[in-house]
Amino acid sequence: MALQEAQAAFEAGEVPVGAVVVCQNRIIARAHNLTETLTDVTAHAEMQAITAASSMLGGKYLNDCTLYVTVEPCVMCAGAIGWAQLGRLVYGAADEKRGYSLFAPKALHPKTIVVSGVMSEACGELMKRFFASKR
């Protein structure tokens, strides 16, 4: 589902990152990058998904939720994931230039479980196609 969101971002001319929040085996939020659409540098997929999930649950903590995202979160998003106390983060492609693990590996909440590399080839390929089309 996150990859479908990333594809929607790609088609809209946005950097193709998609995110889905799942709580109690139910999708409660879906989002993709909207930085170009909203002319807002903070409108990353993760930020949009966290905001929607918090609104859906009526609270700011998402410790019983899993965030699935196609690309490793940046430092800003990792900070938001930490403040939201997400229970689990699952991401696809690593971001070797701007990923949180390079710049702020302790940004997440200490109890957040991280799973990386899920569908990493498909997620990474979409990013490569997007940036190749911009060159």
N, CA, C and O atoms as a Tinker XYZ file with bonds, in Angstrom:
   540  protein
     1  N      0.827000   -1.193000    0.000000    73     2
     2  CA     0.000000    0.000000    0.000000    64     1     3
     3  C      0.872000    1.259000    0.000000    63     2     4     5
     4  O      0.555000    2.234000   -0.681000    81     3
     5  N      1.958000    1.240000    0.755000    73     3     6
     6  CA     2.864000    2.395000    0.770000    64     5     7
     7  C      3.471000    2.603000   -0.615000    63     6     8     9
     8  O      3.652000    3.737000   -1.057000    81     7
     9  N      3.783000    1.507000   -1.293000    73     7    10
    10  CA     4.339000    1.607000   -2.643000    64     9    11
    11  C      3.306000    2.198000   -3.616000    63    10    12    13
    12  O      3.672000    2.931000   -4.535000    81    11
    13  N      2.045000    1.886000   -3.421000    73    11    14
    14  CA     0.987000    2.496000   -4.233000    64    13    15
    15  C      0.927000    4.004000   -3.989000    63    14    16    17
    16  O      0.729000    4.782000   -4.923000    81    15
    17  N      1.095000    4.404000   -2.750000    73    15    18
    18  CA     1.127000    5.840000   -2.427000    64    17    19
    19  C      2.333000    6.499000   -3.086000    63    18    20    21
    20  O      2.228000    7.609000   -3.608000    81    19
    21  N      3.476000    5.820000   -3.063000    73    19    22
    22  CA     4.681000    6.362000   -3.703000    64    21    23
    23  C      4.462000    6.522000   -5.202000    63    22    24    25
    24  O      4.915000    7.501000   -5.795000    81    23
    25  N      3.777000    5.576000   -5.809000    73    23    26
    26  CA     3.473000    5.668000   -7.242000    64    25    27
    27  C      2.577000    6.867000   -7.519000    63    26    28    29
    28  O      2.759000    7.557000   -8.522000    81    27
    29  N      1.618000    7.119000   -6.645000    73    27    30
    30  CA     0.741000    8.290000   -6.799000    64    29    31
    31  C      1.561000    9.579000   -6.720000    63    30    32    33
    32  O      1.309000   10.528000   -7.462000    81    31
    33  N      2.535000    9.607000   -5.825000    73    31    34
    34  CA     3.422000   10.772000   -5.717000    64    33    35
    35  C      4.211000   10.944000   -7.012000    63    34    36    37
    36  O      4.318000   12.049000   -7.542000    81    35
    37  N      4.759000    9.846000   -7.509000    73    35    38
    38  CA     5.526000    9.862000   -8.761000    64    37    39
    39  C      4.694000   10.471000   -9.891000    63    38    40    41
    40  O      5.167000   11.338000  -10.626000    81    39
    41  N      3.472000   10.012000  -10.014000    73    39    42
    42  CA     2.579000   10.477000  -11.082000    64    41    43
    43  C      2.207000   11.951000  -10.924000    63    42    44    45
    44  O      1.875000   12.618000  -11.904000    81    43
    45  N      2.262000   12.454000   -9.695000    73    43    46
    46  CA     1.945000   13.862000   -9.433000    64    45    47
    47  C      3.183000   14.756000   -9.505000    63    46    48    49
    48  O      3.098000   15.961000   -9.269000    81    47
    49  N      4.335000   14.162000   -9.831000    73    47    50
    50  CA     5.565000   14.946000   -9.908000    64    49    51
    51  C      6.225000   15.200000   -8.570000    63    50    52    53
    52  O      7.100000   16.057000   -8.449000    81    51
    53  N      5.803000   14.451000   -7.569000    73    51    54
    54  CA     6.391000   14.546000   -6.228000    64    53    55
    55  C      7.468000   13.480000   -6.078000    63    54    56    57
    56  O      7.419000   12.455000   -6.757000    81    55
    57  N      8.443000   13.709000   -5.193000    73    55    58
    58  CA     9.420000   12.665000   -4.890000    64    57    59
    59  C      8.615000   11.457000   -4.408000    63    58    60    61
    60  O      7.818000   11.582000   -3.478000    81    59
    61  N      8.812000   10.292000   -5.029000    73    59    62
    62  CA     7.926000    9.151000   -4.778000    64    61    63
    63  C      8.178000    8.397000   -3.471000    63    62    64    65
    64  O      8.809000    7.341000   -3.435000    81    63
    65  N      7.658000    8.986000   -2.416000    73    63    66
    66  CA     7.698000    8.340000   -1.105000    64    65    67
    67  C      6.261000    8.173000   -0.655000    63    66    68    69
    68  O      5.467000    9.112000   -0.714000    81    67
    69  N      5.933000    6.969000   -0.204000    73    67    70
    70  CA     4.595000    6.675000    0.290000    64    69    71
    71  C      4.659000    6.126000    1.694000    63    70    72    73
    72  O      5.645000    5.502000    2.085000    81    71
    73  N      3.597000    6.363000    2.457000    73    71    74
    74  CA     3.552000    5.905000    3.843000    64    73    75
    75  C      2.142000    5.440000    4.202000    63    74    76    77
    76  O      1.144000    5.966000    3.711000    81    75
    77  N      2.101000    4.447000    5.067000    73    75    78
    78  CA     0.834000    3.905000    5.561000    64    77    79
    79  C      1.003000    3.630000    7.053000    63    78    80    81
    80  O      2.021000    3.087000    7.482000    81    79
    81  N      0.001000    4.006000    7.835000    73    79    82
    82  CA     0.002000    3.693000    9.266000    64    81    83
    83  C     -1.056000    2.637000    9.519000    63    82    84    85
    84  O     -2.210000    2.770000    9.112000    81    83
    85  N     -0.630000    1.583000   10.203000    73    83    86
    86  CA    -1.519000    0.473000   10.544000    64    85    87
    87  C     -1.622000    0.381000   12.061000    63    86    88    89
    88  O     -0.617000    0.444000   12.770000    81    87
    89  N     -2.856000    0.232000   12.547000    73    87    90
    90  CA    -3.104000    0.062000   13.971000    64    89    91
    91  C     -4.142000   -1.035000   14.138000    63    90    92    93
    92  O     -5.214000   -0.981000   13.536000    81    91
    93  N     -3.827000   -2.017000   14.947000    73    91    94
    94  CA    -4.711000   -3.156000   15.189000    64    93    95
    95  C     -5.164000   -3.790000   13.873000    63    94    96    97
    96  O     -6.351000   -4.032000   13.655000    81    95
    97  N     -4.187000   -4.051000   13.005000    73    95    98
    98  CA    -4.406000   -4.699000   11.708000    64    97    99
    99  C     -5.333000   -3.931000   10.771000    63    98   100   101
   100  O     -5.965000   -4.518000    9.893000    81    99
   101  N     -5.409000   -2.632000   10.959000    73    99   102
   102  CA    -6.267000   -1.802000   10.123000    64   101   103
   103  C     -5.494000   -0.561000    9.666000    63   102   104   105
   104  O     -4.825000    0.093000   10.466000    81   103
   105  N     -5.593000   -0.251000    8.380000    73   103   106
   106  CA    -4.954000    0.971000    7.883000    64   105   107
   107  C     -5.756000    2.162000    8.394000    63   106   108   109
   108  O     -6.957000    2.276000    8.152000    81   107
   109  N     -5.060000    3.048000    9.108000    73   107   110
   110  CA    -5.743000    4.236000    9.629000    64   109   111
   111  C     -5.273000    5.521000    8.943000    63   110   112   113
   112  O     -5.877000    6.579000    9.119000    81   111
   113  N     -4.194000    5.424000    8.161000    73   111   114
   114  CA    -3.716000    6.602000    7.425000    64   113   115
   115  C     -2.877000    6.158000    6.240000    63   114   116   117
   116  O     -2.144000    5.172000    6.310000    81   115
   117  N     -2.998000    6.904000    5.152000    73   115   118
   118  CA    -2.202000    6.692000    3.935000    64   117   119
   119  C     -1.779000    8.067000    3.463000    63   118   120   121
   120  O     -2.539000    9.030000    3.561000    81   119
   121  N     -0.558000    8.151000    2.951000    73   119   122
   122  CA    -0.100000    9.460000    2.476000    64   121   123
   123  C      1.082000    9.294000    1.534000    63   122   124   125
   124  O      1.725000    8.245000    1.487000    81   123
   125  N      1.351000   10.359000    0.786000    73   123   126
   126  CA     2.555000   10.419000   -0.026000    64   125   127
   127  C      3.082000   11.850000    0.038000    63   126   128   129
   128  O      2.404000   12.753000    0.529000    81   127
   129  N      4.282000   12.037000   -0.457000    73   127   130
   130  CA     4.881000   13.367000   -0.432000    64   129   131
   131  C      3.972000   14.384000   -1.099000    63   130   132   133
   132  O      3.378000   14.113000   -2.143000    81   131
   133  N      3.869000   15.548000   -0.493000    73   131   134
   134  CA     3.076000   16.648000   -1.037000    64   133   135
   135  C      3.853000   17.962000   -0.999000    63   134   136   137
   136  O      3.252000   19.037000   -1.002000    81   135
   137  N      5.171000   17.883000   -0.965000    73   135   138
   138  CA     5.979000   19.094000   -0.815000    64   137   139
   139  C      5.811000   20.064000   -1.973000    63   138   140   141
   140  O      5.775000   21.276000   -1.760000    81   139
   141  N      5.707000   19.553000   -3.196000    73   139   142
   142  CA     5.519000   20.417000   -4.364000    64   141   143
   143  C      4.085000   20.935000   -4.417000    63   142   144   145
   144  O      3.856000   22.120000   -4.658000    81   143
   145  N      3.142000   20.062000   -4.196000    73   143   146
   146  CA     1.721000   20.420000   -4.257000    64   145   147
   147  C      1.371000   21.507000   -3.249000    63   146   148   149
   148  O      0.651000   22.454000   -3.566000    81   147
   149  N      1.888000   21.361000   -2.028000    73   147   150
   150  CA     1.571000   22.306000   -0.956000    64   149   151
   151  C      2.619000   23.412000   -0.801000    63   150   152   153
   152  O      2.470000   24.304000    0.034000    81   151
   153  N      3.672000   23.346000   -1.607000    73   151   154
   154  CA     4.839000   24.233000   -1.455000    64   153   155
   155  C      5.235000   24.333000    0.017000    63   154   156   157
   156  O      5.333000   25.415000    0.595000    81   155
   157  N      5.457000   23.152000    0.590000    73   155   158
   158  CA     5.760000   23.022000    2.018000    64   157   159
   159  C      6.837000   21.957000    2.182000    63   158   160   161
   160  O      6.591000   20.777000    1.932000    81   159
   161  N      8.016000   22.366000    2.598000    73   159   162
   162  CA     9.121000   21.410000    2.725000    64   161   163
   163  C      8.879000   20.364000    3.816000    63   162   164   165
   164  O      9.567000   19.344000    3.850000    81   163
   165  N      7.922000   20.599000    4.696000    73   163   166
   166  CA     7.641000   19.625000    5.747000    64   165   167
   167  C      6.565000   18.617000    5.361000    63   166   168   169
   168  O      6.225000   17.749000    6.164000    81   167
   169  N      6.027000   18.713000    4.161000    73   167   170
   170  CA     4.910000   17.855000    3.747000    64   169   171
   171  C      5.387000   16.495000    3.229000    63   170   172   173
   172  O      4.945000   16.031000    2.178000    81   171
   173  N      6.289000   15.870000    3.976000    73   171   174
   174  CA     6.764000   14.530000    3.620000    64   173   175
   175  C      5.667000   13.508000    3.904000    63   174   176   177
   176  O      4.773000   13.750000    4.715000    81   175
   177  N      5.746000   12.387000    3.240000    73   175   178
   178  CA     4.743000   11.326000    3.395000    64   177   179
   179  C      4.563000   10.914000    4.852000    63   178   180   181
   180  O      3.439000   10.749000    5.326000    81   179
   181  N      5.676000   10.751000    5.554000    73   179   182
   182  CA     5.619000   10.325000    6.954000    64   181   183
   183  C      4.887000   11.347000    7.815000    63   182   184   185
   184  O      4.075000   10.984000    8.666000    81   183
   185  N      5.181000   12.631000    7.590000    73   183   186
   186  CA     4.550000   13.699000    8.372000    64   185   187
   187  C      3.043000   13.720000    8.117000    63   186   188   189
   188  O      2.247000   13.871000    9.044000    81   187
   189  N      2.667000   13.567000    6.853000    73   187   190
   190  CA     1.254000   13.559000    6.489000    64   189   191
   191  C      0.547000   12.360000    7.133000    63   190   192   193
   192  O     -0.564000   12.488000    7.648000    81   191
   193  N      1.197000   11.206000    7.097000    73   191   194
   194  CA     0.600000    9.986000    7.652000    64   193   195
   195  C      0.479000   10.058000    9.174000    63   194   196   197
   196  O     -0.532000    9.640000    9.738000    81   195
   197  N      1.499000   10.582000    9.832000    73   195   198
   198  CA     1.457000   10.713000   11.291000    64   197   199
   199  C      0.327000   11.656000   11.704000    63   198   200   201
   200  O     -0.419000   11.366000   12.640000    81   199
   201  N      0.205000   12.782000   11.006000    73   199   202
   202  CA    -0.855000   13.741000   11.313000    64   201   203
   203  C     -2.234000   13.109000   11.132000    63   202   204   205
   204  O     -3.107000   13.257000   11.987000    81   203
   205  N     -2.426000   12.405000   10.020000    73   203   206
   206  CA    -3.717000   11.757000    9.762000    64   205   207
   207  C     -4.019000   10.670000   10.787000    63   206   208   209
   208  O     -5.153000   10.550000   11.251000    81   207
   209  N     -3.010000    9.879000   11.142000    73   207   210
   210  CA    -3.213000    8.800000   12.115000    64   209   211
   211  C     -3.550000    9.362000   13.496000    63   210   212   213
   212  O     -4.436000    8.849000   14.181000    81   211
   213  N     -2.851000   10.401000   13.896000    73   211   214
   214  CA    -3.126000   11.028000   15.193000    64   213   215
   215  C     -4.540000   11.585000   15.236000    63   214   216   217
   216  O     -5.236000   11.471000   16.245000    81   215
   217  N     -4.952000   12.183000   14.138000    73   215   218
   218  CA    -6.307000   12.723000   14.044000    64   217   219
   219  C     -7.338000   11.601000   14.126000    63   218   220   221
   220  O     -8.351000   11.725000   14.815000    81   219
   221  N     -7.071000   10.519000   13.426000    73   219   222
   222  CA    -7.992000    9.369000   13.417000    64   221   223
   223  C     -8.148000    8.770000   14.818000    63   222   224   225
   224  O     -9.250000    8.403000   15.228000    81   223
   225  N     -7.040000    8.677000   15.540000    73   223   226
   226  CA    -7.069000    8.063000   16.870000    64   225   227
   227  C     -7.436000    9.048000   17.973000    63   226   228   229
   228  O     -7.786000    8.644000   19.082000    81   227
   229  N     -7.355000   10.335000   17.668000    73   227   230
   230  CA    -7.675000   11.339000   18.672000    64   229   231
   231  C     -6.605000   11.510000   19.727000    63   230   232   233
   232  O     -6.899000   11.901000   20.857000    81   231
   233  N     -5.372000   11.220000   19.371000    73   231   234
   234  CA    -4.266000   11.381000   20.317000    64   233   235
   235  C     -2.947000   11.489000   19.592000    63   234   236   237
   236  O     -2.833000   11.097000   18.430000    81   235
   237  N     -1.951000   12.019000   20.274000    73   235   238
   238  CA    -0.667000   12.258000   19.610000    64   237   239
   239  C      0.293000   11.072000   19.655000    63   238   240   241
   240  O      1.283000   11.063000   18.923000    81   239
   241  N      0.032000   10.092000   20.477000    73   239   242
   242  CA     0.947000    8.946000   20.579000    64   241   243
   243  C      0.446000    7.770000   19.748000    63   242   244   245
   244  O     -0.728000    7.402000   19.801000    81   243
   245  N      1.359000    7.194000   18.985000    73   243   246
   246  CA     1.034000    6.083000   18.081000    64   245   247
   247  C      1.813000    4.826000   18.464000    63   246   248   249
   248  O      2.283000    4.089000   17.598000    81   247
   249  N      1.943000    4.593000   19.755000    73   247   250
   250  CA     2.787000    3.488000   20.208000    64   249   251
   251  C      2.232000    2.108000   19.875000    63   250   252   253
   252  O      2.969000    1.125000   19.945000    81   251
   253  N      0.975000    2.007000   19.522000    73   251   254
   254  CA     0.407000    0.723000   19.104000    64   253   255
   255  C      0.329000    0.598000   17.588000    63   254   256   257
   256  O     -0.335000   -0.298000   17.068000    81   255
   257  N      1.006000    1.496000   16.880000    73   255   258
   258  CA     0.911000    1.552000   15.420000    64   257   259
   259  C      2.233000    1.205000   14.741000    63   258   260   261
   260  O      3.310000    1.281000   15.332000    81   259
   261  N      2.101000    0.823000   13.479000    73   259   262
   262  CA     3.258000    0.589000   12.613000    64   261   263
   263  C      3.183000    1.561000   11.450000    63   262   264   265
   264  O      2.137000    1.719000   10.820000    81   263
   265  N      4.302000    2.209000   11.176000    73   263   266
   266  CA     4.421000    3.077000   10.011000    64   265   267
   267  C      5.220000    2.333000    8.963000    63   266   268   269
   268  O      6.367000    1.953000    9.195000    81   267
   269  N      4.607000    2.125000    7.804000    73   267   270
   270  CA     5.280000    1.525000    6.655000    64   269   271
   271  C      5.613000    2.667000    5.706000    63   270   272   273
   272  O      4.727000    3.438000    5.338000    81   271
   273  N      6.861000    2.789000    5.308000    73   271   274
   274  CA     7.275000    3.852000    4.408000    64   273   275
   275  C      8.255000    3.285000    3.385000    63   274   276   277
   276  O      9.049000    2.397000    3.697000    81   275
   277  N      8.194000    3.797000    2.181000    73   275   278
   278  CA     8.972000    3.211000    1.085000    64   277   279
   279  C     10.458000    3.532000    1.142000    63   278   280   281
   280  O     11.276000    2.785000    0.604000    81   279
   281  N     10.812000    4.632000    1.787000    73   279   282
   282  CA    12.208000    5.054000    1.862000    64   281   283
   283  C     12.530000    5.415000    3.310000    63   282   284   285
   284  O     11.675000    5.919000    4.039000    81   283
   285  N     13.749000    5.156000    3.708000    73   283   286
   286  CA    14.203000    5.508000    5.053000    64   285   287
   287  C     13.865000    6.963000    5.367000    63   286   288   289
   288  O     14.161000    7.848000    4.564000    81   287
   289  N     13.255000    7.222000    6.512000    73   287   290
   290  CA    12.891000    8.591000    6.869000    64   289   291
   291  C     14.115000    9.506000    7.017000    63   290   292   293
   292  O     15.211000    9.068000    7.366000    81   291
   293  N     13.883000   10.783000    6.740000    73   291   294
   294  CA    14.920000   11.800000    6.958000    64   293   295
   295  C     14.952000   12.136000    8.453000    63   294   296   297
   296  O     14.166000   11.598000    9.234000    81   295
   297  N     15.848000   13.011000    8.834000    73   295   298
   298  CA    15.979000   13.407000   10.236000    64   297   299
   299  C     14.695000   14.059000   10.753000    63   298   300   301
   300  O     14.265000   13.770000   11.870000    81   299
   301  N     14.085000   14.928000    9.961000    73   299   302
   302  CA    12.856000   15.591000   10.380000    64   301   303
   303  C     11.764000   14.559000   10.674000    63   302   304   305
   304  O     11.108000   14.612000   11.715000    81   303
   305  N     11.582000   13.633000    9.750000    73   303   306
   306  CA    10.539000   12.619000    9.917000    64   305   307
   307  C     10.863000   11.669000   11.070000    63   306   308   309
   308  O      9.967000   11.253000   11.805000    81   307
   309  N     12.129000   11.333000   11.227000    73   307   310
   310  CA    12.533000   10.470000   12.343000    64   309   311
   311  C     12.221000   11.153000   13.668000    63   310   312   313
   312  O     11.801000   10.498000   14.623000    81   311
   313  N     12.424000   12.458000   13.729000    73   311   314
   314  CA    12.079000   13.197000   14.940000    64   313   315
   315  C     10.588000   13.120000   15.224000    63   314   316   317
   316  O     10.183000   12.912000   16.368000    81   315
   317  N      9.772000   13.286000   14.193000    73   315   318
   318  CA     8.317000   13.191000   14.361000    64   317   319
   319  C      7.907000   11.777000   14.767000    63   318   320   321
   320  O      7.024000   11.597000   15.604000    81   319
   321  N      8.551000   10.780000   14.171000    73   319   322
   322  CA     8.278000    9.379000   14.523000    64   321   323
   323  C      8.618000    9.148000   15.999000    63   322   324   325
   324  O      7.894000    8.463000   16.721000    81   323
   325  N      9.728000    9.734000   16.423000    73   323   326
   326  CA    10.130000    9.632000   17.826000    64   325   327
   327  C      9.133000   10.300000   18.755000    63   326   328   329
   328  O      8.726000    9.715000   19.759000    81   327
   329  N      8.736000   11.527000   18.425000    73   327   330
   330  CA     7.785000   12.248000   19.276000    64   329   331
   331  C      6.428000   11.560000   19.302000    63   330   332   333
   332  O      5.738000   11.607000   20.320000    81   331
   333  N      6.032000   10.924000   18.209000    73   331   334
   334  CA     4.755000   10.202000   18.169000    64   333   335
   335  C      4.844000    8.851000   18.885000    63   334   336   337
   336  O      3.833000    8.184000   19.106000    81   335
   337  N      6.059000    8.464000   19.238000    73   335   338
   338  CA     6.313000    7.191000   19.929000    64   337   339
   339  C      5.760000    5.997000   19.159000    63   338   340   341
   340  O      5.184000    5.076000   19.737000    81   339
   341  N      5.948000    6.036000   17.843000    73   339   342
   342  CA     5.487000    4.922000   17.014000    64   341   343
   343  C      6.076000    3.609000   17.515000    63   342   344   345
   344  O      7.256000    3.528000   17.857000    81   343
   345  N      5.240000    2.597000   17.550000    73   343   346
   346  CA     5.686000    1.303000   18.041000    64   345   347
   347  C      6.636000    0.595000   17.096000    63   346   348   349
   348  O      7.546000   -0.114000   17.524000    81   347
   349  N      6.413000    0.794000   15.808000    73   347   350
   350  CA     7.213000    0.071000   14.818000    64   349   351
   351  C      7.343000    0.904000   13.551000    63   350   352   353
   352  O      6.393000    1.548000   13.106000    81   351
   353  N      8.540000    0.875000   12.985000    73   351   354
   354  CA     8.829000    1.531000   11.714000    64   353   355
   355  C      9.334000    0.470000   10.757000    63   354   356   357
   356  O     10.278000   -0.259000   11.063000    81   355
   357  N      8.704000    0.387000    9.600000    73   355   358
   358  CA     9.125000   -0.555000    8.563000    64   357   359
   359  C      9.370000    0.262000    7.302000    63   358   360   361
   360  O      8.472000    0.949000    6.814000    81   359
   361  N     10.598000    0.185000    6.774000    73   359   362
   362  CA    10.865000    0.938000    5.552000    64   361   363
   363  C     11.569000    0.089000    4.514000    63   362   364   365
   364  O     12.187000   -0.932000    4.819000    81   363
   365  N     11.453000    0.548000    3.270000    73   363   366
   366  CA    12.018000   -0.165000    2.134000    64   365   367
   367  C     13.448000    0.221000    1.854000    63   366   368   369
   368  O     14.368000   -0.314000    2.472000    81   367
   369  N     13.649000    1.144000    0.930000    73   367   370
   370  CA    14.989000    1.525000    0.483000    64   369   371
   371  C     15.690000    2.401000    1.516000    63   370   372   373
   372  O     15.076000    3.275000    2.129000    81   371
   373  N     16.976000    2.154000    1.697000    73   371   374
   374  CA    17.794000    3.021000    2.546000    64   373   375
   375  C     18.033000    4.335000    1.813000    63   374   376   377
   376  O     18.074000    4.371000    0.583000    81   375
   377  N     18.190000    5.406000    2.571000    73   375   378
   378  CA    18.554000    6.699000    1.995000    64   377   379
   379  C     19.968000    7.011000    2.474000    63   378   380   381
   380  O     20.172000    7.553000    3.561000    81   379
   381  N     20.925000    6.661000    1.645000    73   379   382
   382  CA    22.328000    6.779000    2.037000    64   381   383
   383  C     22.833000    8.214000    2.066000    63   382   384   385
   384  O     23.919000    8.474000    2.584000    81   383
   385  N     22.060000    9.157000    1.515000    73   383   386
   386  CA    22.473000   10.565000    1.512000    64   385   387
   387  C     21.804000   11.389000    2.602000    63   386   388   389
   388  O     22.422000   12.284000    3.179000    81   387
   389  N     20.525000   11.084000    2.887000    73   387   390
   390  CA    19.766000   11.923000    3.825000    64   389   391
   391  C     18.997000   11.139000    4.891000    63   390   392   393
   392  O     18.207000   11.722000    5.634000    81   391
   393  N     19.215000    9.846000    4.971000    73   391   394
   394  CA    18.486000    9.029000    5.933000    64   393   395
   395  C     18.857000    9.340000    7.379000    63   394   396   397
   396  O     19.977000    9.754000    7.677000    81   395
   397  N     17.893000    9.130000    8.264000    73   395   398
   398  CA    18.097000    9.437000    9.671000    64   397   399
   399  C     19.226000    8.612000   10.294000    63   398   400   401
   400  O     19.923000    9.089000   11.189000    81   399
   401  N     19.406000    7.371000    9.820000    73   399   402
   402  CA    20.404000    6.505000   10.451000    64   401   403
   403  C     21.825000    7.033000   10.286000    63   402   404   405
   404  O     22.711000    6.709000   11.076000    81   403
   405  N     22.037000    7.846000    9.259000    73   403   406
   406  CA    23.347000    8.461000    9.034000    64   405   407
   407  C     23.548000    9.666000    9.948000    63   406   408   409
   408  O     24.613000    9.814000   10.547000    81   407
   409  N     22.538000   10.526000   10.062000    73   407   410
   410  CA    22.674000   11.793000   10.784000    64   409   411
   411  C     22.156000   11.783000   12.222000    63   410   412   413
   412  O     22.695000   12.482000   13.081000    81   411
   413  N     21.132000   11.007000   12.481000    73   411   414
   414  CA    20.511000   11.027000   13.810000    64   413   415
   415  C     19.975000    9.644000   14.173000    63   414   416   417
   416  O     18.765000    9.463000   14.308000    81   415
   417  N     20.865000    8.677000   14.331000    73   415   418
   418  CA    20.405000    7.304000   14.577000    64   417   419
   419  C     19.617000    7.123000   15.877000    63   418   420   421
   420  O     18.953000    6.101000   16.050000    81   419
   421  N     19.678000    8.085000   16.782000    73   419   422
   422  CA    18.944000    7.967000   18.047000    64   421   423
   423  C     17.685000    8.834000   18.077000    63   422   424   425
   424  O     17.118000    9.063000   19.145000    81   423
   425  N     17.249000    9.316000   16.920000    73   423   426
   426  CA    16.085000   10.205000   16.861000    64   425   427
   427  C     14.777000    9.494000   17.192000    63   426   428   429
   428  O     13.849000   10.113000   17.712000    81   427
   429  N     14.698000    8.216000   16.898000    73   427   430
   430  CA    13.469000    7.465000   17.162000    64   429   431
   431  C     13.303000    7.216000   18.650000    63   430   432   433
   432  O     14.270000    7.278000   19.410000    81   431
   433  N     12.082000    6.934000   19.062000    73   431   434
   434  CA    11.821000    6.559000   20.457000    64   433   435
   435  C     12.591000    5.270000   20.750000    63   434   436   437
   436  O     12.666000    4.396000   19.887000    81   435
   437  N     13.155000    5.137000   21.932000    73   435   438
   438  CA    13.954000    3.936000   22.236000    64   437   439
   439  C     13.205000    2.615000   22.110000    63   438   440   441
   440  O     13.826000    1.575000   21.891000    81   439
   441  N     11.884000    2.639000   22.244000    73   439   442
   442  CA    11.106000    1.398000   22.155000    64   441   443
   443  C     10.631000    1.092000   20.740000    63   442   444   445
   444  O     10.046000    0.035000   20.507000    81   443
   445  N     10.869000    1.991000   19.793000    73   443   446
   446  CA    10.426000    1.762000   18.419000    64   445   447
   447  C     11.218000    0.618000   17.796000    63   446   448   449
   448  O     12.449000    0.623000   17.810000    81   447
   449  N     10.516000   -0.339000   17.263000    73   447   450
   450  CA    11.140000   -1.469000   16.559000    64   449   451
   451  C     11.303000   -1.061000   15.106000    63   450   452   453
   452  O     10.358000   -0.577000   14.482000    81   451
   453  N     12.501000   -1.255000   14.565000    73   451   454
   454  CA    12.775000   -0.857000   13.180000    64   453   455
   455  C     13.057000   -2.092000   12.331000    63   454   456   457
   456  O     13.865000   -2.947000   12.695000    81   455
   457  N     12.375000   -2.165000   11.196000    73   455   458
   458  CA    12.606000   -3.219000   10.205000    64   457   459
   459  C     12.929000   -2.497000    8.899000    63   458   460   461
   460  O     12.129000   -1.693000    8.420000    81   459
   461  N     14.081000   -2.778000    8.330000    73   459   462
   462  CA    14.483000   -2.091000    7.101000    64   461   463
   463  C     14.654000   -3.079000    5.958000    63   462   464   465
   464  O     14.796000   -4.283000    6.173000    81   463
   465  N     14.639000   -2.553000    4.747000    73   463   466
   466  CA    14.903000   -3.367000    3.561000    64   465   467
   467  C     13.707000   -4.106000    2.996000    63   466   468   469
   468  O     13.876000   -4.948000    2.114000    81   467
   469  N     12.498000   -3.819000    3.476000    73   467   470
   470  CA    11.304000   -4.502000    2.980000    64   469   471
   471  C     10.955000   -3.949000    1.596000    63   470   472   473
   472  O     10.694000   -2.756000    1.445000    81   471
   473  N     10.953000   -4.811000    0.606000    73   471   474
   474  CA    10.684000   -4.431000   -0.783000    64   473   475
   475  C     11.633000   -3.317000   -1.244000    63   474   476   477
   476  O     11.243000   -2.436000   -2.011000    81   475
   477  N     12.863000   -3.370000   -0.773000    73   475   478
   478  CA    13.814000   -2.285000   -1.034000    64   477   479
   479  C     14.111000   -2.085000   -2.518000    63   478   480   481
   480  O     14.306000   -0.954000   -2.963000    81   479
   481  N     14.146000   -3.167000   -3.281000    73   479   482
   482  CA    14.434000   -3.018000   -4.718000    64   481   483
   483  C     13.340000   -2.232000   -5.430000    63   482   484   485
   484  O     13.633000   -1.313000   -6.195000    81   483
   485  N     12.095000   -2.585000   -5.186000    73   483   486
   486  CA    10.977000   -1.893000   -5.832000    64   485   487
   487  C     10.914000   -0.432000   -5.386000    63   486   488   489
   488  O     10.672000    0.460000   -6.199000    81   487
   489  N     11.128000   -0.197000   -4.112000    73   487   490
   490  CA    11.091000    1.168000   -3.584000    64   489   491
   491  C     12.238000    2.001000   -4.154000    63   490   492   493
   492  O     12.037000    3.142000   -4.571000    81   491
   493  N     13.423000    1.433000   -4.168000    73   491   494
   494  CA    14.586000    2.135000   -4.695000    64   493   495
   495  C     14.492000    2.386000   -6.183000    63   494   496   497
   496  O     14.918000    3.435000   -6.667000    81   495
   497  N     13.942000    1.438000   -6.909000    73   495   498
   498  CA    13.802000    1.584000   -8.360000    64   497   499
   499  C     12.877000    2.743000   -8.713000    63   498   500   501
   500  O     13.145000    3.482000   -9.661000    81   499
   501  N     11.808000    2.905000   -7.970000    73   499   502
   502  CA    10.884000    4.014000   -8.218000    64   501   503
   503  C     11.595000    5.354000   -8.003000    63   502   504   505
   504  O     11.401000    6.293000   -8.775000    81   503
   505  N     12.409000    5.439000   -6.964000    73   503   506
   506  CA    13.178000    6.668000   -6.711000    64   505   507
   507  C     14.168000    6.920000   -7.846000    63   506   508   509
   508  O     14.311000    8.052000   -8.309000    81   507
   509  N     14.843000    5.881000   -8.287000    73   507   510
   510  CA    15.830000    6.044000   -9.374000    64   509   511
   511  C     15.153000    6.518000  -10.657000    63   510   512   513
   512  O     15.667000    7.401000  -11.345000    81   511
   513  N     14.001000    5.930000  -10.979000    73   511   514
   514  CA    13.272000    6.350000  -12.177000    64   513   515
   515  C     12.842000    7.806000  -12.084000    63   514   516   517
   516  O     12.911000    8.545000  -13.066000    81   515
   517  N     12.403000    8.211000  -10.913000    73   515   518
   518  CA    11.956000    9.588000  -10.721000    64   517   519
   519  C     13.103000   10.570000  -10.950000    63   518   520   521
   520  O     12.967000   11.529000  -11.711000    81   519
   521  N     14.224000   10.327000  -10.294000    73   519   522
   522  CA    15.336000   11.274000  -10.422000    64   521   523
   523  C     16.002000   11.203000  -11.789000    63   522   524   525
   524  O     16.548000   12.204000  -12.253000    81   523
   525  N     15.971000   10.049000  -12.444000    73   523   526
   526  CA    16.491000    9.951000  -13.816000    64   525   527
   527  C     15.649000   10.804000  -14.764000    63   526   528   529
   528  O     16.176000   11.396000  -15.706000    81   527
   529  N     14.352000   10.866000  -14.514000    73   527   530
   530  CA    13.466000   11.665000  -15.367000    64   529   531
   531  C     13.669000   13.168000  -15.164000    63   530   532   533
   532  O     13.263000   13.968000  -16.006000    81   531
   533  N     14.290000   13.549000  -14.058000    73   531   534
   534  CA    14.516000   14.965000  -13.754000    64   533   535
   535  C     15.835000   15.460000  -14.312000    63   534   536   537
   536  O     16.065000   16.668000  -14.369000    81   535
   537  N     16.707000   14.551000  -14.725000    73   535   538
   538  CA    18.034000   14.949000  -15.222000    64   537   539
   539  C     18.018000   15.210000  -16.688000    63   538   540
   540  O     19.050000   15.554000  -17.265000    81   539
